[in-house]
Structure formats: C-alpha cells, structure tokens
Amino acid sequence: MGIIIQDMPHINHGSQPRWDRFERADLFEQYREWRTQGISERQAAKELKVPRTTLQAWRLWHDTLDICPHVAEFFQSGPGLAFLHRLVIAFHLTCVEVGACGIRIVCLFLNLTGLDRFVAASYGAQQHVNSQVQHAIVNYRHSETARLAKDMPHKDLTVTQDETFTGGLCLVTMDPDSNFIIVEQSAQARDQTTWHELMAPALAPLNCRVIQSTSDEAPGLLAYVEHYLEAHHSPDLFHVQHELVKAVSGPMATKERAAQKTISEATEQLERLHTHSISTDDEPAKRGPGRPPKAPVSLEQAEHALEAACREHARLAAQREQVKASIRGIGHDYHFVDLERGVRRNGRLIASDIQEHIEQIRTVAQQEGLSQSCVERIEKAERVVPKMQATIEFVSRYVTQQVKQLEVTPPVSFAMHAKLIPSYYLDRVAETRTVEGGEPLRAIAERLRTSLFEPGSVFSALSPEAQHQLCDEAKRLATVFQRSSSNVEGRNGYLSLRSHQLRGLDLPRKRECFTTIHNFFLTRPDGTTAAERFFGQKPRSMFAAILASVELAPAPLSPPRKS
C-alpha cells in the first residue's frame, strides 16, 4: 500500500507512459471479451497494441482481488471508474472541505468500504487528491465570479464589515441580504488603507455601488467608509447593547450573587439557632486567656438578618430586571417601522426613546454606586445614539429618492411609503423570530398589504406587471435599514471553529476554499446559493467543475491484504 501506481500519463524509468485508467479499463474489458471467444492472449495483445506482459499484469491484478467478482468487474470498467472518481471527489468536498474531517478519515473510509482495492488509500495519495480539489475550488471561484459579474444587474449595496483574528488578522465584508462574502482575506493591518487595498479589487468587477456599511466603531473601518467608499456608516446595535451589559448588567449580577450568598448564610445561621438554642440558665464555660467570645446572636436578630438579606436580593433583582428591560427596549425601539402599529418612525423620536432607556440605566448605575469605568461604558454607548438617528434619516431619504424615481402617482407613492414598504419590513423582522413571536408581525404585514390590493384601492387599477414591479422594489427598500452585522459575526465564529484544523496548513488557500463553498455551494432551504442571490443568476455547478478538473485517483500497486 505504500507504493502507488500513477495511472495518469507520466514518464517512467523506461521512458514509457503509464496507462490512463479509463483507457486501461476499456482495453481490459475488450481483452476479457475476446478471451471468452477463444482468442489467445498473444493475439489479443497484438490487436489491442498492448504488451502481452501488461495484459498479464492486468489479469493477475483482477484475479487477485478478494471481493465479489461482479463488484470487481464494475470498478474495473469505465462506468465503474467514473462512479469511483465521483465518489472520492464528493467525499473530499463534503467531508474534508465542507465538514471538518482530515485526510486520514478519507483513508479510513476507503479502507472500510473496500474501495482501497481500486484507489490508493495512502495518506500521500489522498493528500494529493485533496490538493487538486482545493486548487479546483479556488480556480472555480475566480472564473465563475468573473462570468457572473458581467451580466450582473446594477444594485445599491449595503455591506457588513468586521475583522477576526483567527489564524491571523482577517478582514471580512458581506452582503447581509444575500449573505454573499465579498472579501474574506488575511491582512497585516486593519487601517483604512488596508481595507481599501482589499475591497477595491473585489468591488471593481461588480456592477454595484456601496451606499452603506454596518459595523462596530473601529476607527480604521469608519475612516475607510467615509474617505474611500463615501458611504453612510450604520452603527451595530449589538455593540451598543453589549457596552451597556458590561457597564451595568455584569456588576449588578455580581451584586445579586453576593446577596444570594448572604441569604444562604443567614438561612444556615437561623437553622443552627433553631437546632441548637442557647439556654440562658446554663453557666458559662470557663475560658483561658485570649479574646473574649462573641456575643451570641439571638433568634430574633437572625430572623431580621434573613429578612434584610431577602429584601436586598429582591431589590437588586428588580434593578437588574429593569436594566435588562431597558437594554431590550433599545433594540425594540431601533426599527425603521413601529412593530406594534406598522407605521414608519421618525429618527428624532427613535433617538429620544433610546436616550430615555440609557438614562434609566444610568440612574440604576448611580444608585448602586458602580465604578467610574462602568459610567464611561454607558457614555461610550450613548455617543452612538446620534449615529443611530442619522441612520434612520439616511434610510428615509434614500427610500424617498428611490420611490420618487418610480414616477408613480401621489396616491401610489403614499401607499408605498405608508403600507407596502412597512409590510415587507415587518416580514423581514418576523423571519428573525420564532414562529410564535413572528405571527403578530406577519398578521400586521398581511393586513397592510391586503388593503392595497382590494377592489377600488390605489393598486387595483395597476396592471399585474406594475404591481409585481412595485412589490419587488418595496422588498428591496425594506432591506436598506441594516442595524446589525450579525452575519459577519457568525462568519467569524465559523472560522474560529475551524481554526484548529488549519494550523500548520496552507491557511490562505484553505480560507479561500471556505469562502467559495459558502458563496457557491451551500444553499438555503429554498435551494439558492449566496452567489445566485447576489448576482441574480444561477452559477454553474461547482462540483461538476471540480470533477472535470481533478484527475482520477491512482490505483494501489497491489491488492490490499485480506482482513
């Protein structure tokens, strides 16, 4: 098993090319057919233009296979080899590249299935196959991206951006609507110049314009969005809430745990006093020199201590619950559309509501006497509120401009702003919640849309084509407001899970394979890939491209020993 026959054509010591495995299968099948007809081996070799010793070696190989003759005959044939090739490449793609298996798992699979009789199952042979698969994946990404970009319809793009330090610094940019990865590349820095050096080549072939970027408040990223993209920056809601959690919720949880511990100690003390009550008539025990004994705690004092500890714990729990409600309230209020009424909201009013929640949190922090660092975290989160207001105003201006370009009548324009766009935004929010939690939002959205298409309404006079066009545009405009970069954060988490597998390997090539698989291979429940959603057209099969590019794996020199 350590020595491998390289069946793909190459030059050996005798300057004779090795036989291609598919050609060998066809010739051997013809040879076996002639043998059944009584044609001698010498004559068959002459007709096939194959050395007689080669035919003998092929026959001996086939006869020594310790497997069902029908199985051996199938995998020695052209269709059998094609199936074997497809099976091996599929295992490498799904288990090694998509999954987290190593090369040795491939070798184990070939051994357990008995396929090591027909394909080399050594580590070196399968590592070579995997290297070819990775190169094919990378080549497919470059060629298919260039092909799809040529016919890509123009789109105004909102991107989410972040950096991860798994396996070194890596800058990531994604389209949150399609979940397409635009950039996922290692870098030496994360300043605005480095961002531009990576983003410019990636955006150049794409027929799109970046109008907005959603991310954290990293200075280099903010400078890149302002100076190079010249786009609007939308703050990430999570980072605002996370600062408040670290500022108040964490310290409050520590105090609540200390109060719970005090309750436990007071309860134990009270139980001891109930069990071992002290009699006032007993004479005090004689003591030697030293510190005088502590005054015994009375049963009444122990009960008061327990009651006080319970009150303090309940107070802290209520304060912590109030902080939690305020933090959740920020997320509830920071929406382009009011979730209860289904109407669009004003940015100034949203900012006022968010500021009120922050003030409530600050009040709790002051009452509990939290540290200066906690107060500074609250102020850090508070500084983002004007940017949140600016984002709502930016989205409102953009939506107004886009609807105006449709050149529809004022009643239709009003219906788009007041009902159709909010309805699709509510549908979008409902998708992020549980089935039960999203039902009220879907009900409001359906009510808003239904009223637009009833007989006598503003949309009923339009043609079906015009209605369909307006609905598509409303869906697109409902996705412009982007308050989270969670898809990038999730991608960073995935890269972190795979980090241990990548150590010591060709990380840039492996990471590019991950990017390609995410964009062109993995699908949503509707069967679409991220590339199809982003480019608006279906890409060619990545697996078919790999299958056509990778050579058939070599055969072992001798059949495996019987187990």
C-alpha positions, 0 to 999 in steps of 0.5 A: 500500500505504500507504493502507488501506481500513477495511472495518469500519463507520466514518464517512467524509468523506461521512458514509457507512459503509464496507462490512463485508467479509463483507457486501461479499463476499456482495453481490459474489458475488450481483452476479457471479451475476446478471451471468452471467444477463444482468442489467445492472449498473444493475439489479443495483445497484438490487436489491442497494441498492448504488451502481452506482459501488461495484459498479464499484469492486468489479469493477475491484478483482477484475479487477485482481488478478494471481493465479489467478482461482479463488484470487481468487474464494475470498478474495473470498467469505465462506468465503474471508474467514473462512479469511483472518481465521483465518489472520492471527489464528493467525499473530499468536498463534503467531508474534508472541505465542507465538514471538518474531517482530515485526510486520514478519515478519507483513508479510513473510509476507503479502507472500510468500504473496500474501495482501497482495492481500486484507489490508493488509500495512502495518506500521500495519495489522498493528500494529493487528491485533496490538493487538486480539489482545493486548487479546483475550488479556488480556480472555480471561484475566480472564473465563475465570479468573473462570468457572473459579474458581467451580466450582473444587474446594477444594485445599491449595496449595503455591506457588513464589515468586521475583522477576526483574528483567527489564524491571523488578522482577517478582514471580512465584508458581506452582503447581509441580504444575500449573505454573499462574502465579498472579501474574506482575506488575511491582512497585516493591518486593519487601517483604512488603507488596508481595507481599501487595498482589499475591497477595491479589487473585489468591488471593481468587477461588480456592477454595484455601488456601496451606499452603506456599511454596518459595523462596530466603531473601529476607527480604521473601518469608519475612516475607510467608509467615509474617505474611500467608499463615501458611504453612510456608516450604520452603527451595530446595535449589538455593540451598543447593547453589549457596552451597556451589559458590561457597564451595568448588567455584569456588576449588578449580577455580581451584586445579586450573587453576593446577596444570594450568598448572604441569604444562604448564610443567614438561612444556615445561621437561623437553622443552627439557632433553631437546632441548637438554642442557647439556654440562658440558665446554663453557666458559662464555660470557663475560658483561658486567656485570649479574646473574649467570645462573641456575643451570641446572636439571638433568634430574633436578630437572625430572623431580621438578618434573613429578612434584610438579606431577602429584601436586598436580593429582591431589590437588586433583582428588580434593578437588574430586571429593569436594566435588562428591560431597558437594554431590550427596549433599545433594540425594540425601539431601533426599527425603521417601522413601529412593530406594534402599529406598522407605521414608519418612525421618525429618527428624532423620536427613535433617538429620544426613546433610546436616550430615555432607556440609557438614562434609566440605566444610568440612574440604576448605575448611580444608585448602586454606586458602580465604578467610574469605568462602568459610567464611561461604558454607558457614555461610550454607548450613548455617543452612538445614539446620534449615529443611530438617528442619522441612520434612520434619516439616511434610510428615509431619504434614500427610500424617498429618492428611490420611490420618487424615481418610480414616477408613480402617482401621489396616491401610489407613492403614499401607499408605498411609503405608508403600507407596502414598504412597512409590510415587507419590513415587518416580514423581514423582522418576523423571519428573525423570530420564532414562529410564535413571536413572528405571527403578530408581525406577519398578521400586521404585514398581511393586513397592510398589504391586503388593503392595497390590493382590494377592489377600488384601492390605489393598486387595483387599477395597476396592471399585474406587471406594475404591481409585481414591479412595485412589490419587488422594489418595496422588498428591496427598500425594506432591506436598506435599514441594516442595524446589525452585522450579525452575519459577519459575526457568525462568519467569524465564529465559523472560522474560529471553529475551524481554526484548529484544523488549519494550523500548520496548513496552507491557511490562505488557500484553505480560507479561500476554499471556505469562502467559495463553498459558502458563496457557491455551494451551500444553499438555503432551504429554498435551494439558492446559493449566496452567489445566485442571490447576489448576482441574480443568476444561477452559477454553474455547478461547482462540483461538476467543475471540480470533477472535470478538473481533478484527475482520477485517483491512482490505483494501489500497486497491489491488492490490499491484504485480506482482513 
